[in-house]
Amino acid sequence: TPQPTTQPTTQPTTIQPTTSLASATTTHNIITTTTQKPTTTKGPYRPMCYSYTGLPKISTSAGKARCNVGEVCSLFKDNAGYSAQCLQKDTCDKGKSLAQGKCWECCNSYLCNDRCSASTSAMCSDKSGCKTMIDAGYDVCADKKMSVDLCSKTCGIC
């Protein structure tokens, strides 16, 4: 005997409004793109700089280096010749303030350390710790931070 077939039936559904309010929050990640090169050392920006030490003239064909966060590109002339490298921003700024008419640049954009302008500023002198470090046999002029902070005159920075 044939089995009876059942047809699906649909019943209308009625949704009753409620007196309570509900809310939902959706979070979207927004990604922005910029074509402008960043010029700050705060955050993740790390400038690309020329990098060499003690050359007889400024070079744009020497090596390149990506600085660490908080560093800037520098270009300066000391007793060894022209040097371009990454330096901590405060060290570079201090060196520039002591340069007194000599080449010393601090910058933070792409390969910006390719030219030098003279700066003028404070008196050029060594700090009292300079002689102590030299007498102890430490090569202060090879240490860029120490040469700027202690021995700017002896190391030919100013």
Backbone as CSV, one residue per row, in Angstrom:
resi,resn,N_x,N_y,N_z,CA_x,CA_y,CA_z,C_x,C_y,C_z
1,THR,0.804,-1.182,0.000,0.000,0.000,0.000,0.853,1.254,0.000
2,PRO,0.398,2.174,-0.723,1.155,3.417,-0.799,1.074,4.168,0.517
3,GLN,2.204,4.768,0.837,2.310,5.555,2.066,1.752,6.947,1.823
4,PRO,1.071,7.506,2.816,0.594,8.866,2.612,1.757,9.845,2.636
5,THR,1.721,10.837,1.833,2.765,11.859,1.794,2.287,13.071,2.575
6,THR,3.266,13.687,3.175,2.919,14.892,3.921,3.574,16.082,3.251
7,GLN,2.877,17.118,3.189,3.378,18.345,2.613,3.828,19.249,3.759
8,PRO,5.034,19.855,3.616,5.446,20.777,4.672,4.526,21.987,4.680
9,THR,4.243,22.387,5.849,3.395,23.563,5.978,4.180,24.651,6.689
10,THR,3.911,25.865,6.365,4.556,26.982,7.022,3.500,27.784,7.735
11,GLN,3.843,28.178,8.885,2.927,29.023,9.629,3.559,30.389,9.769
12,PRO,2.803,31.412,9.636,3.369,32.747,9.776,3.891,32.948,11.187
13,THR,5.046,33.623,11.263,5.641,33.901,12.556,5.507,35.392,12.814
14,THR,5.092,35.706,13.978,4.923,37.104,14.343,5.926,37.419,15.435
15,ILE,6.657,38.508,15.228,7.627,38.931,16.237,7.023,40.113,16.957
16,GLN,6.951,39.985,18.252,6.375,41.041,19.057,7.477,41.980,19.535
17,PRO,7.282,43.270,19.486,8.285,44.195,20.011,8.423,44.007,21.517
18,THR,9.633,44.246,22.010,9.882,44.127,23.445,10.145,45.506,24.012
19,THR,10.107,45.590,25.311,10.320,46.881,25.946,11.780,47.119,26.285
20,SER,12.622,46.117,26.204,14.037,46.325,26.502,14.773,46.708,25.218
21,LEU,15.824,47.484,25.379,16.625,47.915,24.233,17.904,47.109,24.189
22,ALA,18.346,46.782,23.027,19.607,46.068,22.862,20.504,46.905,21.968
23,SER,21.802,46.818,22.210,22.731,47.531,21.344,23.882,46.610,20.993
24,ALA,24.496,46.905,19.901,25.642,46.113,19.456,26.746,47.069,19.038
25,THR,27.966,46.653,19.276,29.115,47.448,18.873,29.968,46.605,17.940
26,THR,30.332,47.185,16.838,31.192,46.505,15.889,32.500,47.274,15.797
27,THR,33.611,46.579,15.901,34.918,47.205,15.814,35.526,46.893,14.453
28,HIS,35.997,47.930,13.794,36.629,47.763,12.492,38.076,48.214,12.583
29,ASN,38.958,47.464,11.984,40.354,47.889,11.877,40.469,48.745,10.624
30,ILE,40.988,49.943,10.808,41.131,50.858,9.683,42.604,50.938,9.326
31,ILE,42.891,50.692,8.101,44.270,50.754,7.621,44.373,51.950,6.695
32,THR,45.326,52.815,7.004,45.527,53.977,6.149,46.891,53.872,5.487
33,THR,46.981,54.395,4.315,48.233,54.381,3.572,48.602,55.817,3.258
34,THR,49.880,56.123,3.418,50.342,57.469,3.108,51.491,57.387,2.125
35,THR,51.592,58.359,1.286,52.701,58.385,0.336,53.787,59.333,0.795
36,GLN,53.543,60.075,1.860,54.534,61.014,2.378,55.533,60.262,3.252
37,LYS,56.807,60.545,3.080,57.828,59.906,3.898,57.756,60.451,5.316
38,PRO,57.786,59.566,6.325,57.759,60.065,7.700,59.042,60.813,8.023
39,THR,58.945,61.821,8.869,60.126,62.599,9.228,60.303,62.671,10.737
40,THR,59.832,61.714,11.460,59.969,61.717,12.900,60.731,60.494,13.354
41,THR,61.352,60.586,14.503,62.040,59.429,15.047,61.222,58.792,16.154
42,LYS,60.056,59.286,16.412,59.179,58.665,17.384,58.386,57.586,16.656
43,GLY,58.083,56.513,17.353,57.330,55.435,16.728,58.249,54.523,15.947
44,PRO,57.709,53.805,15.016,58.510,52.774,14.344,59.385,53.264,13.202
45,TYR,59.373,54.563,12.882,60.151,55.036,11.738,61.644,54.917,12.001
46,ARG,62.354,54.358,11.038,63.809,54.204,11.116,64.395,54.712,9.805
47,PRO,65.073,55.877,9.833,65.577,56.438,8.573,66.687,55.598,7.935
48,MET,66.784,55.683,6.623,67.869,55.066,5.854,68.902,56.163,5.614
49,CYS,70.170,55.870,5.951,71.222,56.888,5.876,72.450,56.353,5.150
50,TYR,73.247,57.280,4.638,74.575,56.903,4.161,75.408,56.550,5.379
51,SER,76.349,55.617,5.190,77.142,55.158,6.327,78.595,54.902,5.906
52,TYR,79.503,55.709,6.443,80.941,55.542,6.206,81.695,56.324,7.275
53,THR,82.975,56.067,7.384,83.787,56.733,8.409,85.119,57.167,7.825
54,GLY,85.503,58.413,8.110,86.836,58.910,7.805,87.183,59.039,6.342
55,LEU,86.243,59.403,5.492,86.549,59.583,4.072,87.054,61.012,3.826
56,PRO,87.895,61.201,2.809,88.430,62.538,2.537,87.376,63.518,1.996
57,LYS,86.268,63.001,1.439,85.193,63.880,0.969,83.845,63.196,1.189
58,ILE,82.793,63.981,1.124,81.434,63.461,1.302,81.117,62.509,0.159
59,SER,80.512,61.363,0.494,80.242,60.338,-0.510,78.773,59.928,-0.510
60,THR,78.247,59.702,-1.713,76.916,59.122,-1.836,77.000,57.736,-2.468
61,SER,78.220,57.253,-2.661,78.388,55.919,-3.242,78.878,54.919,-2.198
62,ALA,79.035,55.363,-0.968,79.468,54.469,0.110,78.264,53.652,0.584
63,GLY,78.428,52.978,1.706,77.376,52.120,2.228,76.149,52.878,2.715
64,LYS,75.114,52.107,2.983,73.870,52.645,3.527,73.497,51.806,4.742
65,ALA,72.785,52.425,5.662,72.360,51.710,6.866,70.974,52.177,7.284
66,ARG,70.186,51.263,7.830,68.884,51.593,8.413,69.117,51.849,9.896
67,CYS,68.772,53.031,10.356,68.967,53.399,11.762,67.972,52.683,12.662
68,ASN,68.273,52.663,13.934,67.339,52.167,14.930,66.337,53.263,15.257
69,VAL,65.233,52.896,15.860,64.247,53.871,16.312,64.938,54.789,17.315
70,GLY,64.743,56.094,17.178,65.375,57.071,18.069,66.687,57.614,17.537
71,GLU,67.146,57.064,16.428,68.383,57.552,15.820,68.067,58.414,14.598
72,VAL,69.018,59.267,14.253,68.913,60.113,13.067,70.164,59.913,12.218
73,CYS,70.103,60.393,11.001,71.276,60.372,10.125,72.179,61.536,10.523
74,SER,73.474,61.303,10.472,74.415,62.377,10.767,75.480,62.423,9.684
75,LEU,76.060,63.586,9.537,77.206,63.789,8.659,78.069,64.832,9.344
76,PHE,79.325,64.507,9.552,80.215,65.452,10.213,81.640,65.233,9.759
77,LYS,82.462,66.247,10.016,83.885,66.160,9.698,84.652,66.320,10.997
78,ASP,85.531,65.364,11.254,86.403,65.450,12.421,87.837,65.216,11.965
79,ASN,88.742,64.941,12.888,90.157,64.744,12.535,90.374,63.595,11.550
80,ALA,89.493,62.615,11.554,89.636,61.451,10.672,89.109,61.701,9.269
81,GLY,88.297,62.731,9.079,87.687,63.018,7.783,86.179,63.084,7.927
82,TYR,85.472,62.872,6.822,84.007,62.911,6.838,83.452,61.564,7.274
83,SER,82.449,61.614,8.120,81.769,60.404,8.572,80.266,60.618,8.467
84,ALA,79.597,59.606,7.983,78.133,59.616,7.893,77.659,58.344,8.580
85,GLN,76.697,58.484,9.480,76.228,57.313,10.220,74.966,57.640,11.006
86,CYS,74.405,56.618,11.607,73.264,56.789,12.503,73.791,57.133,13.891
87,LEU,73.158,58.118,14.517,73.498,58.497,15.891,72.204,58.724,16.664
88,GLN,72.264,58.535,17.972,71.137,58.911,18.806,70.853,60.391,18.575
89,LYS,69.594,60.758,18.526,69.221,62.140,18.218,69.869,63.135,19.162
90,ASP,69.872,62.872,20.459,70.449,63.831,21.412,71.959,63.968,21.232
91,THR,72.640,62.883,20.899,74.087,62.941,20.648,74.369,63.770,19.397
92,CYS,73.598,63.559,18.365,73.791,64.314,17.121,73.510,65.801,17.349
93,ASP,72.426,66.102,18.033,72.087,67.506,18.301,73.163,68.199,19.134
94,LYS,73.711,67.482,20.110,74.766,68.063,20.947,76.020,68.318,20.113
95,GLY,76.382,67.371,19.265,77.535,67.552,18.383,77.369,68.749,17.473
96,LYS,76.175,68.910,16.933,75.912,70.055,16.052,76.042,71.364,16.816
97,SER,75.607,71.381,18.071,75.697,72.621,18.853,77.151,72.979,19.174
98,LEU,78.040,71.993,19.145,79.456,72.238,19.430,80.297,72.454,18.165
99,ALA,79.737,72.233,17.015,80.508,72.205,15.765,81.136,73.542,15.388
100,GLN,80.581,74.632,15.791,81.145,75.971,15.572,81.751,76.182,14.195
101,GLY,80.907,76.226,13.204,81.376,76.546,11.862,81.894,75.367,11.082
102,LYS,81.971,74.211,11.690,82.408,73.019,10.969,81.204,72.224,10.496
103,CYS,81.457,71.306,9.611,80.408,70.457,9.066,79.832,69.547,10.148
104,TRP,78.527,69.661,10.371,77.830,68.735,11.278,76.345,68.815,10.960
105,GLU,75.771,67.731,10.490,74.356,67.685,10.137,73.649,66.558,10.864
106,CYS,72.408,66.800,11.231,71.510,65.802,11.796,70.219,65.892,10.992
107,CYS,69.735,64.780,10.491,68.507,64.801,9.702,67.812,63.448,9.825
108,ASN,66.566,63.373,9.414,65.850,62.109,9.598,64.939,61.747,8.431
109,SER,65.371,62.050,7.231,64.620,61.596,6.065,65.529,60.713,5.210
110,TYR,64.985,60.115,4.209,65.668,59.122,3.396,66.957,59.667,2.773
111,LEU,68.084,59.057,3.130,69.413,59.404,2.601,69.673,60.911,2.622
112,CYS,69.336,61.539,3.717,69.449,62.997,3.832,70.855,63.473,4.195
113,ASN,71.724,62.564,4.656,73.051,62.977,5.106,74.064,62.965,3.954
114,ASP,73.738,63.749,2.926,74.587,63.804,1.733,75.175,65.183,1.476
115,ARG,74.948,66.134,2.368,75.529,67.477,2.220,75.704,68.078,3.599
116,CYS,76.580,69.023,3.679,76.916,69.610,4.960,76.838,71.123,4.887
117,SER,76.276,71.698,5.919,76.313,73.151,6.058,76.959,73.445,7.401
118,ALA,77.711,74.481,7.443,78.405,74.827,8.685,77.401,75.337,9.707
119,SER,77.679,75.063,10.964,76.825,75.582,12.032,77.676,76.404,12.983
120,THR,77.045,77.322,13.653,77.760,78.135,14.626,77.067,78.008,15.960
121,SER,77.877,78.066,17.015,77.269,77.931,18.323,78.285,78.075,19.436
122,ALA,78.049,77.368,20.524,78.776,77.497,21.791,80.285,77.360,21.666
123,MET,80.973,77.712,22.736,82.432,77.619,22.776,82.891,76.175,22.622
124,CYS,84.027,76.010,22.007,84.578,74.687,21.804,85.583,74.387,22.906
125,SER,85.303,73.355,23.648,86.239,72.942,24.698,85.951,71.505,25.101
126,ASP,86.958,70.871,25.692,86.804,69.524,26.230,86.284,69.614,27.661
127,LYS,85.566,68.599,28.070,85.122,68.503,29.456,86.272,67.914,30.278
128,SER,86.185,68.071,31.587,87.274,67.612,32.459,87.523,66.105,32.345
129,GLY,86.500,65.312,32.060,86.672,63.863,31.953,87.433,63.419,30.717
130,CYS,87.618,64.296,29.757,88.304,63.936,28.518,89.739,63.496,28.796
131,LYS,90.490,64.324,29.503,91.889,64.008,29.794,91.984,62.706,30.582
132,THR,91.089,62.506,31.521,91.091,61.272,32.327,90.912,60.049,31.437
133,MET,89.969,60.106,30.516,89.711,58.973,29.615,90.916,58.712,28.700
134,ILE,91.517,59.768,28.179,92.682,59.610,27.305,93.863,59.052,28.093
135,ASP,94.087,59.590,29.304,95.185,59.094,30.149,95.004,57.630,30.518
136,ALA,93.743,57.175,30.585,93.468,55.770,30.905,93.633,54.870,29.681
137,GLY,93.937,55.468,28.530,94.174,54.689,27.323,92.941,54.454,26.469
138,TYR,91.831,55.092,26.813,90.599,54.910,26.048,90.632,55.779,24.795
139,ASP,90.305,55.204,23.647,90.273,55.941,22.389,88.938,56.691,22.297
140,VAL,88.897,57.829,22.936,87.671,58.613,23.052,87.145,59.038,21.685
141,CYS,88.022,59.384,20.783,87.584,59.885,19.477,86.945,58.792,18.622
142,ALA,87.201,57.541,18.917,86.573,56.438,18.192,85.159,56.172,18.712
143,ASP,84.847,56.691,19.876,83.523,56.533,20.493,82.739,57.820,20.232
144,LYS,81.785,57.776,19.295,81.116,59.007,18.866,80.394,59.705,20.004
145,LYS,79.773,58.975,20.900,79.072,59.617,22.014,80.070,60.293,22.950
146,MET,81.143,59.598,23.314,82.154,60.164,24.213,82.869,61.345,23.551
147,SER,83.149,61.226,22.251,83.853,62.318,21.579,83.008,63.591,21.586
148,VAL,81.704,63.450,21.438,80.821,64.617,21.462,80.646,65.129,22.889
149,ASP,80.395,64.215,23.811,80.093,64.620,25.188,81.310,65.141,25.956
150,LEU,82.490,64.542,25.747,83.664,64.890,26.554,84.775,65.606,25.814
151,CYS,85.090,65.156,24.632,86.327,65.591,23.961,86.071,66.232,22.601
152,SER,85.104,67.107,22.517,84.758,67.679,21.224,85.894,68.474,20.588
153,LYS,86.716,69.137,21.399,87.841,69.902,20.851,88.959,68.958,20.417
154,THR,89.356,68.053,21.293,90.444,67.102,20.988,90.118,66.253,19.765
155,CYS,88.868,65.862,19.618,88.472,64.986,18.517,88.120,65.745,17.244
156,GLY,88.288,67.066,17.263,88.090,67.852,16.043,86.635,68.045,15.658
157,ILE,85.733,67.918,16.611,84.323,68.113,16.322,83.995,69.595,16.235
158,CYS,84.704,70.405,17.012,84.464,71.849,16.956,85.762,72.584,16.788
